[in-house]
Amino acid sequence: MTDQALHSKAFNQAIAEDLLIGSHCLVCGNISIPQRQICPNCHSDQIERIQSNGRGTLATFTVIYIPPTSMAEAGYNAKNPYCVGIVALEEGPRISAQIIGMDLSDPETIKIGLPLKQTSVVRGEGESAKKFLAFEPA
């Protein structure tokens, strides 16, 4: 990936390339994922882009049975629910993403603290296909 910019287009391009990027503040050491141009902790603009190793643990989750339109168009519904969670990354930040590879017929079997690794899901077909950030059991 050649684009070193700190904007959402670069983040989405990285996801399309199976990378998870963020920013590291050179003043206070704060790490943000997605990346930021200004540190949310100390407000410095002394920022460098970093790449996450894509590993973390499940901090919380929900199983969605009644999806928004975009997810309904992707085939999710009450009979085909999906899981969304907050992943506590090894680098420190937390990020929201779809969690795949879980037994959604019995959500009580999904455990907080479960080790996860980055992956992606593709929605759409042909030229409209797009990769989205997801995590799966490590």
SVG drawing of the C-alpha trace seen along z (x, -y; Angstrom):
<svg xmlns="http://www.w3.org/2000/svg" viewBox="-37 -20 44 43">
<polyline fill="none" stroke="black" stroke-width="0.4" points="0.0,0.0 1.6,-3.3 -0.9,-5.8 0.4,-7.0 -2.4,-9.5 -4.3,-9.6 -7.8,-9.8 -10.8,-7.4 -10.1,-6.6 -6.6,-5.3 -8.2,-3.2 -10.8,-1.7 -8.1,-1.0 -6.0,0.8 -9.0,3.0 -9.4,3.9 -5.8,5.1 -6.4,7.0 -4.5,4.5 -5.6,2.7 -3.9,-0.7 -3.9,-3.3 -1.9,-6.2 0.6,-6.6 1.1,-9.9 4.8,-10.8 4.1,-13.2 2.0,-11.1 2.2,-7.6 -1.5,-7.2 -2.6,-4.7 -5.8,-5.2 -7.5,-2.8 -8.8,-4.0 -6.0,-6.5 -6.4,-10.1 -4.7,-13.3 -4.8,-14.8 -4.2,-12.8 -7.5,-12.5 -5.5,-12.4 -3.2,-15.3 -4.3,-17.1 -0.9,-16.9 -0.4,-16.7 2.8,-14.8 1.4,-11.5 2.8,-8.5 0.8,-5.8 1.2,-2.2 -0.1,1.2 -2.0,3.3 -1.2,7.0 -4.9,7.6 -5.2,9.6 -7.3,9.0 -10.0,10.2 -13.8,9.9 -14.8,7.2 -18.6,7.3 -21.0,8.3 -24.5,8.5 -26.4,10.7 -28.5,8.8 -31.7,10.4 -33.4,7.3 -30.7,5.7 -30.4,2.3 -31.1,2.1 -27.5,2.6 -27.2,5.8 -30.6,7.0 -29.5,6.6 -26.4,8.7 -28.8,11.5 -29.1,11.1 -32.4,11.4 -34.2,13.0 -33.4,16.5 -29.8,15.5 -28.6,13.2 -25.1,11.7 -22.8,10.8 -21.1,7.5 -18.6,6.9 -16.1,4.6 -12.6,6.0 -9.9,4.9 -6.8,5.0 -3.4,6.0 -2.1,2.5 -4.7,1.0 -7.5,-0.5 -11.0,1.0 -12.8,1.3 -16.2,2.4 -16.5,5.0 -18.5,8.0 -17.6,11.2 -17.7,14.3 -17.3,18.0 -19.6,18.0 -22.5,20.3 -25.3,17.8 -27.9,20.5 -26.7,20.4 -25.2,16.9 -24.6,17.9 -21.7,20.0 -19.9,16.8 -17.5,15.8 -16.1,12.4 -12.3,12.5 -12.3,14.9 -9.1,14.5 -9.8,13.1 -7.8,12.3 -8.6,9.9 -10.2,11.1 -12.7,9.5 -16.1,10.1 -17.0,9.3 -20.4,7.8 -21.8,7.2 -20.8,8.7 -18.7,7.8 -17.5,4.2 -19.8,3.3 -18.1,5.9 -16.4,4.3 -14.4,5.8 -15.4,4.9 -13.4,5.4 -14.3,8.5 -12.8,10.7 -12.9,14.5 -11.7,16.8 -7.9,17.1"/>
</svg>
